Each structure stands twice: as structure tokens, then as C-alpha cells.
Amino acid sequence: MDLTLIVVLVIALALFFDFTNGFHDTANAMATPIATGALKPKTAVALAALLNLVGAFLSTEVAKTISGGIIKEGEGGVLITPELIFAGLIGAIVWNMITWLLGLPSSSSHALFGGLIGAALVGAWIASAGNPIDFSVVMSKVILPAILAPLTAGLIAYAATKLAYAITRRYDGKPDGRDGFRHAQIFSSSLVALAHGTNDAQKTMGVITLTLVAAGLQPAGSDVYWWVIVTCAVAIALGTYMGGWRIIKTLGTGLTDVKPAQGFAAETATAATILASSHVGFALSTTQVASGSVIGSGLGRRGSKVRWRTAGRIGVGWLLTLPAAGAVGALAALVAHMGVVGIIIDTVVGVGVIVGIFLWSRRNEVSHHNVVSEVAHSGRAVKIKRNPKPKKKVTS
């Protein structure tokens, strides 16, 4: 197949992955404010889309990790071809769609890494070449952050929730002031959306840059092109606006019943962790960070219960994401090795799976109409009356 054509196909597929990443990860920022009633569902996703767009322009450190860190560069250039990147993206998108159908907040980032690693390893095996993956970078900037970031965010959210409830503790039947956290959530969730744009949009930027370098259309080690930044920012913003309602429902109500103070604590912990990681180039999973924060906030509120069965399902999804996407990416790479016919087969099968999953999801549709749980109204269900003024004594 003509090199220019395959590069165009890979860029188009990468932008579609960016789109799926957007609606897959909307829950990271907006699940808790929707659950507590701080924001209406459509308003929340519109705000998240705008801030994802802005956040994508703030940094390119994560993009450089992907374009020049995970895949090794040899004497002949980067050790992966555009065809293999195409196959890796197929693996990432298919896994993203499967977990979206199941309502599992799995990692779009790990799906992408798994797909690329699986495809690259198959390509090296077919060509009898050396190992194309720099596993030291994978370990230091992907695996370790995947373990430490959710734990860190969970601990921060736990401590912040404890502090919030201690400061606003109710005495003598007086109002506790916690309803103010519902308004504060607008700020904290916006910060998470901004942070998500600085981390996740860059992963697609890195993939497109990697493709251009592999095709010899961009020098290795150079900065991300401006048009790549713009197109990736727009793609993830559009995906975010679509709203991943199934995952919003799981993260906002499936793990624990989120109250405004909890939501504010969880979102603040998520944003702080993501922004710090983006600054140093860690390509972490924003989904894992958000899930860890929600669990931490649930543990921090007295009387709150964490639904560990749901948490266990999410944990299994985390463990399976990288190898499962890698397996699909490896299979797609074997087919792509057939040449033009293989690329066509991969495309047809990939589109068929995506359309099939979408049609299946229509049987039990979750939208902005039914995503809000009873928790969203709980904050308004109980009103604390002001203490009555003391009656004046009547003197005779």
C-alpha cells in the first residue's frame, strides 16, 4: 500500500481513538458532580469538552514519552511501521468499546499502550528483528504510575474528605454548610477536565507523531507539530461532549454514594495527581486515578459504604486492559502483515465490531435522561431549618 495512504489511514484511526478516549473518560471529571446534582448532565459534558480542548494545548511531555520513549529507535529509524501502528490502534479501540459497553472505567491509555506493544512485538517476530520495546520506559512511566497514582489519589481523597467533614461538623442542629461543596464541585470537576486534556489528548498526539517519524515524514526527537495538537484537541473534545453515560453511571453511583463534600475531595485529589504526572511526562491512566479518588472519598466519609464488588470488577478490567488490547493488536498485526488485503480485513472487522457493539448498547441505553441516580437528589431531600428566634418573655 502507498505510504502516504497508510499514514492518512493511521492518522484517521488515531483521531477516532482520541474520540473514543473522550467519551470513555468523561466520567473521570463529571461523574461525581452529576451524581451530587452539582451540574446537570448535559451542562457537565459540555464544560468537560471545552476544558479538555483547552488542556490539550498546555503540555506535550506525555506525547514525547509515547513518540520517542516506549518504541526504540534503531539505525534505520523507529522500530515500528505505520502498518503496525494501525494494528495497535485497532486493538486499543476494540477494547475501549468493549469496556464502554460493560460500563467499566478501564484505562484508554493502557489500551493504547497494549495495542502498540502487541503489534510491535509481532512485527519484530515476523521480521526476526530485535526487541522494539523499551521496557524500562514502560516500567518507569506506565506501570509504576499505574500502581502508585491511584493509591496516591485515594489517600489524598481520603484525607481531604475527613478534613472536609471535620471542618463542617454539625453542632446543636445548626446548618453544617456542606451544601457549599456542591458549588465548589463545579471548580474542582473543571480542574479535572482540564488535567485530563493535558494528559490523555497527548497520547494520540504521540501516536500520530510516532507514525510520522516511522514514515520518515518527521525527524526523530522533534516537537509535536501544531496541526497534530489542534486536531487531537478537537477530537477528544468532541468525544467528551458525547458523554460516556454508562461509565459515568458506574463511577458516579456504582462505587459509593457520593455526597458533595466527597465529590469535591475526590475531584481535587484527581486533578492534583494528573497535573503533577503530566508535568513529568507520566502517561498514567486518568480513569484509574479518578476511581482511586472516589474509593478514597467513600472510605473517608463515616457511614459511607464502598461497593467492593464493583471495585473488584473495575480492578479486573485494569489488569486485563493492557494484555487484552495487546492480544487484539498482535492479531491485527498478523493480519496487516498480509499487505493491502490485511489492512482491508483489519478495517472491515474493526468497523464491524464497533458497529455491532454500538447496536448492542441500544438494547439497554444509558443517556443523560437516566444517568442521574437518586443520590443526585439526596442533597436536596433534607433541609435543615434555622434555629427559631427565642421568644420574648412577657412581663406582667
Legacy VTK file of the C-alpha trace (Angstrom):
# vtk DataFile Version 3.0
C-alpha trace
ASCII
DATASET POLYDATA
POINTS 396 float
0.000 0.000 0.000
1.178 3.525 -0.761
2.991 5.006 2.258
1.058 8.280 2.168
-2.261 6.432 2.128
-1.406 4.228 5.114
-0.200 7.290 7.054
-3.522 9.035 6.355
-5.410 5.904 7.482
-3.388 5.690 10.698
-3.954 9.385 11.484
-7.704 8.988 10.887
-7.820 5.905 13.115
-5.756 7.659 15.798
-8.203 10.569 15.845
-11.097 8.116 16.155
-9.308 6.529 19.118
-8.966 10.042 20.563
-12.716 10.459 20.108
-13.442 7.180 21.943
-10.991 8.229 24.648
-13.068 11.376 25.125
-16.424 9.713 25.723
-14.803 6.809 27.579
-13.196 9.161 30.101
-15.845 11.867 30.528
-16.718 10.169 33.812
-13.303 10.975 35.267
-14.248 14.627 35.631
-18.023 14.699 35.621
-19.333 11.522 37.287
-19.285 12.922 40.825
-20.760 16.405 40.112
-23.559 14.738 38.138
-24.132 12.239 40.963
-24.420 15.001 43.572
-26.514 17.313 41.406
-23.823 19.999 41.238
-24.144 20.054 37.451
-26.815 18.898 35.056
-25.611 16.037 32.811
-25.540 17.938 29.501
-24.010 21.022 31.106
-21.335 18.859 32.711
-20.212 17.168 29.490
-20.234 20.476 27.580
-17.998 22.047 30.239
-15.699 19.000 30.232
-15.415 19.129 26.430
-14.390 22.787 26.471
-11.768 22.272 29.179
-10.409 19.122 27.509
-9.888 21.262 24.422
-8.008 23.921 26.388
-5.976 21.386 28.378
-4.663 19.710 25.237
-2.649 22.848 24.422
-0.904 23.148 27.794
1.802 20.466 27.514
3.403 17.891 25.208
5.573 15.964 27.684
3.358 12.857 27.613
3.275 12.936 23.799
7.085 12.856 23.763
7.074 9.832 26.077
4.988 7.896 23.550
6.573 9.146 20.332
10.170 8.817 21.472
10.263 6.621 24.583
8.255 3.412 24.503
9.256 2.316 20.980
13.019 2.100 20.467
14.799 3.890 17.652
17.386 1.884 15.707
19.821 2.669 12.901
17.062 2.585 10.302
14.726 4.751 12.352
11.978 3.933 14.827
11.414 0.175 15.209
7.766 0.135 14.178
5.961 0.708 10.885
2.760 2.683 10.169
1.008 -0.644 9.407
1.841 -1.925 12.886
0.668 1.320 14.497
-2.588 0.878 12.569
-2.939 -2.628 14.035
-2.166 -1.380 17.548
-4.879 1.256 17.280
-7.370 -1.421 16.233
-6.583 -3.283 19.461
-6.986 -0.157 21.590
-10.289 0.926 20.027
-11.886 -2.536 20.200
-11.036 -2.855 23.910
-12.273 0.680 24.601
-15.615 -0.141 23.004
-15.983 -3.441 24.892
-15.330 -1.830 28.295
-17.648 1.076 27.423
-20.425 -1.422 26.654
-19.848 -3.074 30.038
-19.745 0.288 31.809
-16.234 -0.402 33.118
-13.993 2.636 33.697
-10.926 0.907 32.277
-7.834 2.705 31.034
-7.874 4.069 27.481
-4.187 4.790 27.962
-3.284 1.192 28.785
-5.452 0.004 25.899
-3.354 2.183 23.605
-0.047 1.040 25.092
-1.114 -2.603 24.999
-2.202 -2.402 21.366
1.044 -0.756 20.279
3.247 -3.136 22.271
1.428 -6.229 20.962
1.637 -5.047 17.357
5.302 -4.032 17.664
6.318 -7.377 19.173
4.551 -9.303 16.384
6.222 -7.083 13.780
9.643 -7.751 15.307
8.942 -11.501 15.430
7.918 -11.588 11.751
10.969 -9.571 10.702
13.269 -11.550 13.033
14.387 -8.228 14.469
15.415 -7.296 17.980
13.124 -6.189 20.790
11.419 -2.939 19.664
10.052 -2.025 23.112
11.992 -0.073 25.716
10.583 -1.857 28.757
12.499 0.392 31.153
10.399 3.333 29.924
7.236 1.214 30.057
8.021 0.286 33.658
9.025 3.763 34.864
6.433 5.870 33.040
3.494 3.474 32.589
3.468 0.520 35.023
4.711 2.257 38.184
2.384 5.272 37.736
-0.483 2.822 37.176
0.193 1.364 40.635
1.164 4.471 42.571
-1.133 7.149 41.100
-4.491 5.598 42.133
-3.141 4.852 45.613
-1.817 8.391 45.966
-5.071 9.932 44.733
-7.082 7.648 47.021
-5.061 8.639 50.093
-5.362 12.345 49.246
-9.124 11.997 48.714
-9.484 10.061 51.987
-7.629 12.732 53.974
-9.442 15.589 52.201
-12.844 14.007 52.882
-12.017 13.516 56.561
-10.872 17.138 56.778
-13.943 18.473 54.964
-16.339 16.663 57.293
-14.357 17.664 60.373
-14.398 21.360 59.425
-18.106 21.348 58.644
-19.174 19.202 61.559
-22.721 19.959 62.674
-23.313 21.211 66.241
-26.604 21.735 68.083
-28.713 21.186 64.982
-27.191 24.164 63.173
-26.626 24.026 59.392
-23.273 22.449 58.596
-22.549 24.423 55.434
-21.733 21.319 53.405
-24.120 22.311 50.667
-21.450 24.802 49.612
-19.330 21.897 48.407
-21.876 21.337 45.653
-20.893 24.711 44.178
-17.199 24.071 44.826
-17.503 20.890 42.771
-18.022 22.974 39.638
-14.489 24.309 40.090
-12.890 21.013 41.103
-14.509 18.981 38.306
-13.464 21.647 35.803
-9.896 21.288 37.027
-10.071 17.516 36.449
-11.351 18.065 32.901
-8.506 20.473 32.232
-5.995 17.985 33.653
-7.475 15.186 31.539
-6.855 17.239 28.414
-3.212 17.788 29.380
-2.630 14.026 29.719
-4.926 11.970 27.515
-5.104 14.138 24.400
-1.312 13.988 24.285
-1.320 10.213 23.892
-2.917 10.477 20.468
-0.524 13.312 19.622
2.302 10.926 20.476
0.864 8.159 18.265
0.492 10.468 15.241
4.000 11.837 15.792
5.309 8.266 16.076
3.626 7.459 12.749
5.157 10.481 11.028
8.606 9.577 12.377
8.216 5.922 11.336
7.224 7.026 7.824
10.189 9.371 7.583
7.942 12.445 7.420
9.224 13.970 10.647
12.691 13.941 12.251
13.041 11.728 15.328
13.081 13.669 18.594
11.397 16.760 17.137
8.485 18.588 18.739
4.857 17.730 18.069
3.530 19.575 15.027
0.968 22.294 15.679
-1.686 20.755 13.413
-1.380 17.490 15.359
-2.070 19.298 18.635
-5.121 21.082 17.206
-6.736 18.018 15.599
-6.197 15.856 18.684
-7.617 18.559 20.955
-10.750 18.859 18.819
-11.220 15.060 18.562
-11.063 14.427 22.312
-13.325 17.431 22.995
-15.975 16.101 20.583
-15.786 12.671 22.176
-16.125 14.162 25.637
-19.228 16.096 24.583
-20.867 12.821 23.511
-20.795 11.755 27.159
-19.818 8.239 28.242
-23.032 7.809 30.189
-22.539 4.122 31.032
-19.198 4.765 32.717
-20.471 7.960 34.351
-23.181 5.857 35.995
-20.659 3.291 37.269
-18.147 5.804 38.595
-20.694 8.266 39.977
-23.036 5.813 41.691
-21.670 2.285 41.361
-18.683 2.559 43.704
-20.202 4.589 46.520
-22.994 7.090 47.142
-21.188 10.365 46.554
-22.075 13.441 48.597
-20.912 16.959 47.629
-18.029 17.111 50.133
-16.803 13.721 48.955
-17.082 14.728 45.318
-15.070 17.892 45.888
-12.356 15.941 47.721
-12.203 13.232 45.055
-12.016 15.685 42.168
-9.328 17.804 43.831
-7.204 14.710 44.500
-7.676 13.509 40.906
-6.717 16.848 39.375
-3.625 17.272 41.564
-2.353 13.782 40.728
-2.943 14.095 36.968
-1.404 17.556 36.647
1.713 16.528 38.574
2.082 13.407 36.417
1.612 15.317 33.153
4.352 17.744 34.189
6.932 14.937 34.435
5.686 13.019 31.386
3.984 10.087 33.141
1.450 8.561 30.731
-0.845 7.434 33.510
-4.447 6.316 33.407
-6.717 9.186 34.399
-9.503 6.619 34.820
-7.552 4.713 37.461
-6.745 7.941 39.280
-10.395 9.022 39.297
-11.562 5.601 40.501
-8.981 5.591 43.290
-10.121 9.047 44.376
-13.782 8.026 44.512
-12.950 4.955 46.609
-10.767 7.048 48.927
-13.542 9.602 49.418
-16.010 6.782 50.144
-13.737 5.418 52.849
-13.269 8.914 54.278
-16.947 9.605 54.983
-18.360 7.997 58.101
-21.335 5.835 57.272
-20.451 5.612 53.597
-20.097 2.182 52.004
-17.758 1.279 49.174
-19.221 -1.362 46.873
-16.202 -3.610 46.737
-17.789 -5.986 44.232
-17.976 -3.148 41.695
-14.474 -2.060 42.663
-13.310 -5.631 42.062
-14.850 -5.638 38.576
-13.046 -2.402 37.797
-9.793 -3.855 39.149
-10.103 -6.907 36.905
-10.673 -4.553 33.976
-7.478 -2.697 34.880
-5.453 -5.909 34.963
-6.871 -7.192 31.681
-6.686 -3.984 29.667
-3.030 -3.938 28.656
-2.698 -7.675 27.802
-6.149 -7.882 26.169
-5.565 -4.854 23.944
-2.080 -6.229 23.252
-3.556 -9.544 22.110
-6.013 -7.829 19.757
-3.246 -5.553 18.466
-0.971 -8.571 17.884
-3.705 -10.415 15.972
-4.401 -7.322 13.868
-0.658 -7.017 13.172
-0.512 -10.603 11.905
-3.345 -9.830 9.503
-1.850 -6.457 8.493
1.376 -8.254 7.537
-0.521 -9.632 4.527
-0.280 -6.188 2.932
-3.160 -4.283 1.359
-5.540 -7.213 1.831
-4.631 -7.430 5.510
-5.234 -3.705 6.097
-8.631 -4.001 4.403
-9.540 -7.049 6.532
-8.484 -5.259 9.724
-10.542 -2.229 8.747
-13.673 -4.203 7.873
-13.506 -6.366 11.006
-12.767 -3.365 13.226
-15.680 -1.358 11.838
-17.943 -4.405 12.174
-17.048 -4.872 15.838
-17.549 -1.170 16.614
-20.934 -1.015 14.870
-22.012 -4.292 16.492
-21.140 -3.054 19.979
-22.959 0.229 19.370
-26.110 -1.554 18.172
-25.949 -3.930 21.153
-25.708 -0.951 23.521
-29.006 0.406 22.167
-30.820 -2.530 23.764
-30.140 -1.089 27.203
-29.386 2.537 26.528
-27.934 4.826 29.172
-28.188 8.535 28.374
-28.338 11.895 30.110
-32.027 11.195 30.736
-31.466 8.202 33.032
-27.869 8.509 34.231
-28.711 10.580 37.313
-29.310 8.402 40.341
-31.324 9.088 43.464
-28.100 10.324 45.021
-28.305 13.444 42.876
-31.453 14.479 44.717
-30.400 13.391 48.203
-28.683 16.668 48.949
-31.968 18.493 48.485
-34.106 15.901 50.277
-33.245 17.080 53.778
-33.417 20.733 54.679
-32.030 21.990 57.940
-34.169 24.713 59.386
-32.667 27.701 61.059
-32.935 27.788 64.819
-36.068 29.721 65.833
-35.567 33.057 67.468
-36.085 32.978 71.234
-39.478 34.224 72.373
-39.603 37.362 74.374
-40.718 36.935 77.923
-43.992 38.556 78.691
-43.848 40.680 81.826
-46.985 41.173 83.806
LINES 1 397
396 0 1 2 3 4 5 6 7 8 9 10 11 12 13 14 15 16 17 18 19 20 21 22 23 24 25 26 27 28 29 30 31 32 33 34 35 36 37 38 39 40 41 42 43 44 45 46 47 48 49 50 51 52 53 54 55 56 57 58 59 60 61 62 63 64 65 66 67 68 69 70 71 72 73 74 75 76 77 78 79 80 81 82 83 84 85 86 87 88 89 90 91 92 93 94 95 96 97 98 99 100 101 102 103 104 105 106 107 108 109 110 111 112 113 114 115 116 117 118 119 120 121 122 123 124 125 126 127 128 129 130 131 132 133 134 135 136 137 138 139 140 141 142 143 144 145 146 147 148 149 150 151 152 153 154 155 156 157 158 159 160 161 162 163 164 165 166 167 168 169 170 171 172 173 174 175 176 177 178 179 180 181 182 183 184 185 186 187 188 189 190 191 192 193 194 195 196 197 198 199 200 201 202 203 204 205 206 207 208 209 210 211 212 213 214 215 216 217 218 219 220 221 222 223 224 225 226 227 228 229 230 231 232 233 234 235 236 237 238 239 240 241 242 243 244 245 246 247 248 249 250 251 252 253 254 255 256 257 258 259 260 261 262 263 264 265 266 267 268 269 270 271 272 273 274 275 276 277 278 279 280 281 282 283 284 285 286 287 288 289 290 291 292 293 294 295 296 297 298 299 300 301 302 303 304 305 306 307 308 309 310 311 312 313 314 315 316 317 318 319 320 321 322 323 324 325 326 327 328 329 330 331 332 333 334 335 336 337 338 339 340 341 342 343 344 345 346 347 348 349 350 351 352 353 354 355 356 357 358 359 360 361 362 363 364 365 366 367 368 369 370 371 372 373 374 375 376 377 378 379 380 381 382 383 384 385 386 387 388 389 390 391 392 393 394 395
